[in-house]
Amino acid sequence: MTLSCTSVLVRHGSRTVLAGVDVSLRPGELVLLAGRNGAGKSTLLRVLLGAQRPDQGEVALDAQPIGTFEATHRARRIAFVPQAAENPFEFTGRELVAMARHAHRGNFEKETERDRGAIACSLEVVDALSFCDRPVTTLSGGELRRIAIARALATEAPLMLLDEPLTNLDLEHAVSVAALLRLLADQGRGLLVAAHDLNLLAPVAHRCVLLHEGIVFADGPPEQVLRDEAIERVFSVRSSSPQGMFPREFRRLDKKG
């Protein structure tokens, strides 16, 4: 299963956000989507999801136009973690995650044992079981982020699009989620992750797509894409290998240790 966009152009008013972008995502790969604020990362994710139509270009899932899929069929294939989720009602975290299973059932079908298993497993892998039965209005930003990721996992979709999944997470859970994303890719899912934290996500990514001024500036292995000259050109920041205390390499502590 391949999700791809070809020659995608998106304008917001007089501003061109994406100017002929080609990107692909396949199962078994973790792709880091990087670039400055306003580079078009979130817009590209919405276009790939089928939630926003490009002004020009095509988006296809297995060579079939994304717009030809019914919403439920698309939801079984592509899961999405938005940058900021709105939770206006007093749902619990578990109830929000359970909503992800609707794409697998008819309107009046009851929750199955498989549904309950997918919900519990998704909550467990993001370490959310201790607070998932509280109203989401009482949860912290980091807790809400983990619920959002669990909700995407519960779809069991083979492809996942994530917009800043490490936002609001403390260091322990940011490291854990980064490791989880790589594990999901190793298990066969395809993940496209828009993020700013290059230090945590580049080491676990198979590819990096660098957006700059509306185009794909580079696409390839992170160690080739995120060279010092590319970082300076795209982010106006000089980078170098660590010589002092930072940046550090962080690894998850084995809970059994």
C-alpha positions in Angstrom: 0.0 0.0 0.0 1.5 3.3 -1.1 0.3 6.8 -0.4 1.7 9.5 -2.7 1.2 13.0 -4.0 2.4 14.3 -7.3 3.0 17.9 -8.3 0.9 19.1 -5.4 0.3 22.9 -5.4 -1.6 24.7 -2.6 -2.2 28.4 -2.3 -3.5 30.3 0.8 -4.8 33.5 -0.8 -1.9 35.1 -2.7 0.7 32.9 -0.9 1.9 29.6 -2.4 2.4 27.1 0.5 3.3 24.1 -1.6 4.7 24.5 -5.1 4.8 21.2 -6.9 5.5 18.7 -4.1 6.1 15.0 -4.7 6.1 12.7 -1.6 5.5 9.0 -1.1 4.9 6.8 2.0 5.1 3.0 2.0 4.5 0.4 4.8 7.6 -0.4 6.8 9.1 3.1 6.8 9.3 6.0 9.2 9.6 9.3 7.3 10.4 12.5 9.1 8.8 15.6 7.6 10.9 18.6 8.6 11.0 22.3 7.8 10.5 25.7 9.3 7.2 26.9 10.7 5.0 27.8 7.7 6.9 25.5 5.4 3.7 23.6 4.6 4.1 20.4 6.7 0.6 20.5 8.2 -0.9 21.4 4.9 0.8 18.5 3.2 -0.5 16.1 5.8 -4.0 17.3 5.3 -3.7 17.0 1.5 -2.3 13.4 1.8 -5.2 12.5 4.2 -7.8 13.8 1.7 -9.0 16.4 4.2 -7.8 19.3 1.9 -7.9 19.4 -1.9 -4.8 20.8 -3.6 -5.2 23.6 -6.1 -3.2 21.4 -8.5 -1.7 17.9 -8.4 -2.8 14.5 -7.4 -3.0 12.3 -4.3 -3.3 8.6 -4.6 -3.6 5.6 -2.4 -2.4 2.5 -4.3 -2.7 4.4 -7.5 -6.4 5.3 -6.8 -7.3 8.9 -6.3 -7.7 9.6 -2.5 -11.0 11.4 -3.1 -12.6 8.2 -4.5 -12.4 6.4 -1.1 -15.4 6.6 1.2 -14.5 8.2 4.6 -14.7 4.9 6.5 -12.6 3.0 4.0 -10.0 5.8 4.1 -10.0 5.7 7.9 -9.2 2.0 7.9 -6.1 2.7 5.8 -4.8 6.0 7.0 -4.8 7.2 10.7 -4.1 10.8 11.6 -2.8 12.5 14.7 -3.5 16.3 14.4 -1.2 18.9 15.9 -4.0 20.1 18.2 -7.1 18.1 18.9 -10.3 19.7 20.1 -12.1 17.9 22.9 -15.1 20.0 23.8 -17.1 17.4 25.6 -16.7 15.4 28.8 -15.5 12.2 27.1 -13.0 10.1 28.8 -9.7 9.3 27.1 -10.9 5.7 26.7 -14.1 6.8 25.0 -12.1 9.0 22.5 -9.9 6.1 21.7 -12.9 3.8 21.2 -14.3 6.2 18.6 -11.4 5.1 16.3 -13.1 1.7 16.0 -16.2 3.1 14.4 -14.7 2.6 10.9 -14.6 -1.1 11.6 -18.3 -1.4 12.5 -21.7 -0.5 11.2 -23.6 2.3 12.7 -25.6 0.1 15.1 -23.1 -2.6 15.7 -21.9 -3.2 19.3 -18.3 -3.0 20.4 -16.6 -6.4 19.8 -13.9 -8.2 21.7 -11.4 -7.2 19.0 -12.4 -3.6 19.4 -11.8 -3.8 23.2 -8.5 -5.5 22.6 -7.3 -2.8 20.1 -8.4 0.0 22.5 -6.7 -1.5 25.5 -3.5 -2.3 23.6 -3.3 1.2 22.2 -3.7 2.8 25.6 -1.1 0.5 27.1 1.6 1.1 24.5 1.4 4.9 25.1 1.4 4.5 28.9 -2.1 6.0 29.2 -4.0 3.3 31.2 -3.5 5.2 34.5 -5.5 8.2 33.3 -7.6 7.1 30.3 -10.8 6.9 32.3 -10.7 10.5 33.4 -12.6 13.2 31.5 -10.2 14.7 28.8 -10.9 18.2 30.1 -8.9 17.2 33.2 -5.9 15.9 31.4 -2.6 17.7 30.8 -1.3 18.5 27.4 1.1 15.6 27.4 -1.7 13.2 28.5 -4.0 14.4 25.7 -1.2 13.9 23.2 -0.8 10.3 24.3 -4.6 9.8 24.0 -4.5 11.2 20.5 -1.7 8.8 19.5 -3.6 5.9 21.1 -6.7 6.8 19.1 -4.7 6.6 15.9 -3.2 3.3 16.9 -6.6 1.9 17.6 -7.6 2.2 14.0 -5.1 -0.4 13.1 -4.5 1.5 9.9 -1.4 0.5 8.0 -0.4 4.1 7.3 -0.2 6.9 9.9 0.2 10.7 9.5 1.3 12.5 12.6 1.6 16.2 13.1 4.1 17.1 15.9 3.4 13.9 18.0 6.0 14.9 20.7 4.4 18.2 21.5 3.8 18.7 25.3 5.4 15.3 26.1 7.9 15.2 29.0 11.3 13.8 28.1 10.5 10.2 29.2 7.4 10.0 27.1 8.9 11.8 24.1 11.7 9.3 24.0 9.2 6.4 24.4 7.0 7.7 21.6 9.9 8.2 19.3 10.9 4.5 20.0 7.3 3.4 19.5 7.1 5.1 16.1 10.2 3.2 14.9 8.8 0.0 16.4 5.6 0.5 14.4 7.5 1.0 11.2 9.6 -2.1 11.9 6.4 -4.0 12.4 5.2 -2.9 9.0 3.3 0.3 9.3 4.2 3.4 7.3 4.5 6.6 9.3 4.9 10.2 8.0 5.8 12.4 11.0 5.9 16.2 10.8 8.1 17.4 13.6 10.7 19.9 14.8 12.6 17.7 17.2 15.4 16.5 14.9 17.5 15.2 17.7 14.9 12.7 18.9 13.3 11.7 15.6 16.0 11.8 13.0 17.9 8.9 14.6 14.8 6.6 14.4 13.7 7.7 10.9 14.4 5.8 7.7 14.0 8.9 5.5 13.7 12.6 6.0 11.8 14.9 3.7 12.9 18.5 4.1 10.4 21.2 3.0 11.7 24.6 2.1 9.9 27.5 0.3 7.1 25.3 -0.9 9.3 22.6 -2.4 11.0 19.3 -1.3 14.5 20.6 -0.7 15.8 17.1 0.0 14.4 13.6 0.4 16.6 10.7 1.6 18.3 9.1 4.6 18.5 11.6 7.5 22.3 11.5 7.6 22.3 12.7 4.0 19.4 15.2 4.2 20.3 16.9 7.5 23.8 17.9 6.6 25.2 21.1 8.2 24.8 23.1 4.9 21.1 22.0 4.6 20.3 22.9 8.2 21.9 26.4 7.7 20.0 27.0 4.4 16.6 25.8 5.6 16.6 26.8 9.2 19.2 29.6 9.3 20.9 27.7 12.1 24.5 26.5 12.2 24.9 22.9 13.3 27.8 20.9 14.4 28.7 17.7 16.3 28.3 18.1 20.1 31.4 19.3 21.9 29.9 20.1 25.3 26.9 19.0 27.3 24.3 19.4 24.5 22.8 17.9 22.4 22.7 14.6 24.2 21.6 11.2 23.1 18.7 10.0 25.1 17.6 6.4 25.4 14.6 4.9 27.1 15.2 3.2 30.4 14.2 -0.4 30.5 11.3 -0.5 33.0 12.6 -3.8 34.3 16.0 -2.3 35.1 
